[in-house]
Amino acid sequence: MTYNDHMFKKLGYYLTGALGLIQSRLRIGMADLDVIAKRREICQNCPEAEPCRGSIRIKCKCTVCGCQINDKIRLHRSKCPIDKW
């Protein structure tokens, strides 16, 4: 993969994340509560998830795509970047 390919892929993640953040905050396209709970459990146990500031146990950010976990897990159409859900 060339540098440009890598940068375009990363830009795609950021744009998708920004759109997802807006949708999550406006509560557009929300997943069912049981789906959200399952996704949260998977993300909290994922080695790619980064802990929140000041916390060891609660994880807030996906290091693969850069998304905020709480926002990403709520969107019906969102997907895990490493296909865990």
N, C-alpha and C positions, 0 to 999 in steps of 0.2 A: 504494500500500500504506500503510495507516495505521500509526501507531506500535504499536498493540496487535497488529496482524497481524505486524509485524516481530518483536516481542518473543516472540510465541507460536512463530514459526518458529525463532527463536534458542533458545528453551527446548527445542524438539523436537530440535534438533541436540545440545544438551548432554545430554539424557536418553538419546538414541541412543548418543552417545559414551560415556557412563558405562556403559551396558549392554555396549557393545562392548569396553570396557576390561576389564570383569570376565570376559567370555567369552574374550578373548584371553589373559588371565593364567591362566585355568583350562583353557585349550586346548580350548574347546568350539567346535565348528563351524569348524574350521581349514580353510583353503584348501590346495590342493596346492602343493608347493614351487615348481614351475615358474610357477604363477599368482602366487605371492608375489614371485618374482624379477621377473616382468614388471611387476607393479604398482609395485615398488620403483623400477625404472628409470624408469617414467613419472613417478612422484612426484618423484624426484630432479631431473628435468629440467623440472618444472613451475614457472612463475613465481609461482604462488600458494603454494608451499611456503616455509616460513621455516627458515633455518639453525638448527642446534643452537647452544647457547651455547658460545662458544669455538671454533667451527668456521665456516669459510667455505663448504666444499664439501658437507658432509653436512647434509641437511635433515631436520628432526624433526617439524614441525608444519604442518598445513594451515591456512592463514589464512582459508579459506572456511568450513569447518565447525568448526575449532578442535581437531580430533582429532590425536592423536599418530600420525604416519605408520606407525611400526613396528607399532603395535597394529592400526590400521585395515586395512592391507594383508593381514594374516594371516587375517582373518575371511572365510569363504566367502560369506556373504550381504551383506557390506558393499559399498557403491558409492561411487564418486567423486562428490562433490557437483557437479562440473561435467562429468560424463559422459565422463571420459577413459578409464575402465575400468569 
